[in-house]
Amino acid sequence: MDEYITQKAETLLEALPYIRQFKDKTVVVKYGGSAMTDPTLEASVIKDIVMLKMIGMKPVIVHGGGKEISKWVKLLGQEPEFVEGLRVTDETTMEVAEMVLGKVNKSLVQMLEEQGVKACGISGKDGNLLKVEKKLANGKDIGFVGKIKCVNPEIVNTLISNDFVPVIAPIGLDDKYQNYNINADDAACAVATALGAEKLAFLTDIEGVYRDFNDKESLISVLKVSEADELISNGFVGGGMIPKLKNCVDAVKNGVSRVHILDGRMPHCLLLEFYTEKGIGTAIVGD
């Protein structure tokens, strides 16, 4: 028992320098994957975010809802269609996306509030947070899919300064105030950059970035931007990881101190990555 108690104390002490380092720093968490669909993992992530808030960080959540959107599109008798990994979004799908993302958004707010943290759910429409233009997929029109032109972080900063955790749904408006669905990874990167975040964390269904995806011993703990560029150009990363890794690189180049790709299937992955010496997943850093 004494050894167990000592180990507990050592774990807490191991976190101390990181708690000091990240106090009052902004962290953007892109919430998606299995962590959104498994109630146990969902509770774990929410508790991690509450812990980050309680020990002095300023968390901001940007969430997706792709699987749930696909489910409802099918219930309406349509088959979800994707081009270059982007959802083809007609008028009906746009309505479904906004409905589903709104439901997910308020559910996350509710869970945070249940843990004693003030939270406020918004979308990119609120306060002109995310201004967009139509995004094409290899020149093909895929409907109401938005490419972010600019970010106005005023509403997010107002919420943070009033002790709220902002929870952001990736819906934006163009210059004619038309709704657009936005890829949640793109939204998270844009928000993190606009806020000058210390950290941006992607919760995914993979362990991190591998030098060779077929070799599980080749997981990269820390990846410099130049090395990431090299992995992308040489085709060493899987197709599904390329846009995410490009987003990570862009975020670091635009001022985010560190970007983390984490396995959201691992309970308390955020705490393990931020507050332990070894960490988990892959951290992308500047050169």
Helices and strands as residue ranges (DSSP letters): H 2-22, E 26-31, G 33-36, H 39-54, E 58-63, H 66-75, E 82-83, E 86-87, H 91-114, E 119-123, G 126-128, E 130-137, E 140-151, H 154-161, E 165-169, E 171-173, E 179-181, H 184-195, E 199-204, G 216-218, E 222-224, H 225-233, H 242-253, E 258-263, H 269-275, E 282-285
